[in-house]
Amino acid sequence: MALKAQVERLRVRFKQRVSWLLKRRLKDMCDYDAEFGQYISLLQLKEKLPPIPPKELQIRVAGAYYPEFFKHGRDMFYDIENILKKQGLSAFNFDHILDFGCGCGRFLIPLSYLMPPGKLSGTDIDEQAIQWLQENYRCFHNLNVNGFAPPTKYADGTFDFVYSISIFTHLPEEMQHAWLKELARIIRPGGYGVFTVHGENCFHHLVRKTDRNELLEKGFFYDKGRGTDGLPEFYQTAFHTEEYIQREWTRYFEVVAIHAKGVGNHQDAVLVRNRVS
Ligand SMILES: C[S@@+](CC[C@H](N)C(=O)[O-])C[C@H]1O[C@@H](n2cnc3c(N)ncnc32)[C@H](O)[C@@H]1O
């Protein structure tokens, strides 16, 4: 879309969102408008606005099209950073980072402003999302489409750190085991991962008592619902108990910590460390 049309679209949306402010606090609104105009004029001098992913790709990963898409990515990245900090670690100190299940870049795009994007790679099964990122953000180390099942294209021990937000929340059990094994292969010995799951905070989503009982007995439940437009049929909703993670995930990694509601104050975050030998 031409720059002029993009600017116009942004201006209209901006004005709609602050119309209530206009009515109540006219002076603030004028300042806001001035600030907006200044940003736009600087971006016009650079002759480009940062590209934003198409609406349908955003909905595919976030379930909605809304202004805070990138802010949420950034905030959830800082949730991950806080989890690492509790162990004396920081994502900023890792040189090779993978976003496993990166979608259209809700995390990668804001992260590219926070650290050198050449440290960052992303992979996803969603060809459209990866293609869009490849065409619009050439700054990343690499962006790949992976198959539904492992392996990925990465060599053993490629990454210091892999994060995966809202992926293990959707896969059937056998696929989860296969991917945990693959992630343990591509994270270097002693490297780390943060992977999110639907923990206790989300169990109330299971309305049938029989489903909840199965989850509590087995520690894992894969709930087949309507799926997600644009994603394969296996992409459903999975739930994990902490006990299951401690029992099953330790086959592949040391489980360093499980943070209830650790990411986005919603999903549990599992911090894992790859064994050294
Ligand atoms: C809820 S979205 C989250 C995307 C991104 N992590 C975010 O938070 O914006 C789940 C993503 O997992 C991807 N996905 C599902 N199965 C996958 C697999 N086996 N390997 C890689 N990505 C997968 C989907 O294509 C989708 O982009």
The ligand as a MOL file (V3000), in Angstrom:
LIG
                    3D

  0  0  0     0  0            999 V3000
M  V30 BEGIN CTAB
M  V30 COUNTS 27 29 0 0 0
M  V30 BEGIN ATOM
M  V30 1 C -1.0860 -19.1330 19.2480 0
M  V30 2 S 0.0480 -18.9870 17.9410 0 CHG=1
M  V30 3 C 1.3810 -18.1910 18.7740 0
M  V30 4 C 2.3520 -17.5370 17.8320 0
M  V30 5 C 3.4490 -16.7120 18.5430 0
M  V30 6 N 4.2510 -17.5230 19.4080 0
M  V30 7 C 2.7990 -15.5850 19.3130 0
M  V30 8 O 2.6690 -15.7190 20.5380 0
M  V30 9 O 2.4010 -14.6080 18.6900 0 CHG=-1
M  V30 10 C 0.6600 -20.6270 17.7110 0
M  V30 11 C 1.6730 -20.7620 16.5870 0
M  V30 12 O 2.2110 -22.0820 16.6030 0
M  V30 13 C 2.4600 -22.4640 15.2840 0
M  V30 14 N 2.6660 -23.9180 15.2880 0
M  V30 15 C 1.7760 -24.9020 15.5110 0
M  V30 16 N 2.3650 -26.1000 15.4370 0
M  V30 17 C 3.6760 -25.8710 15.2060 0
M  V30 18 C 4.8130 -26.7070 15.0330 0
M  V30 19 N 4.7310 -28.0370 15.0940 0
M  V30 20 N 5.9950 -26.1330 14.7890 0
M  V30 21 C 6.1040 -24.7860 14.7170 0
M  V30 22 N 5.0680 -23.9470 14.8720 0
M  V30 23 C 3.8730 -24.4790 15.1040 0
M  V30 24 C 1.2190 -21.9500 14.5520 0
M  V30 25 O 1.3910 -21.8990 13.1750 0
M  V30 26 C 1.0780 -20.5760 15.2000 0
M  V30 27 O 1.8210 -19.6040 14.5090 0
M  V30 END ATOM
M  V30 BEGIN BOND
M  V30 1 1 1 2
M  V30 2 1 2 3
M  V30 3 1 2 10
M  V30 4 1 3 4
M  V30 5 1 4 5
M  V30 6 1 5 6
M  V30 7 1 5 7
M  V30 8 2 7 8
M  V30 9 1 7 9
M  V30 10 1 10 11
M  V30 11 1 11 12
M  V30 12 1 11 26
M  V30 13 1 12 13
M  V30 14 1 13 14
M  V30 15 1 13 24
M  V30 16 1 14 15
M  V30 17 1 14 23
M  V30 18 2 15 16
M  V30 19 1 16 17
M  V30 20 1 17 18
M  V30 21 2 17 23
M  V30 22 1 18 19
M  V30 23 2 18 20
M  V30 24 1 20 21
M  V30 25 2 21 22
M  V30 26 1 22 23
M  V30 27 1 24 25
M  V30 28 1 24 26
M  V30 29 1 26 27
M  V30 END BOND
M  V30 END CTAB
M  END
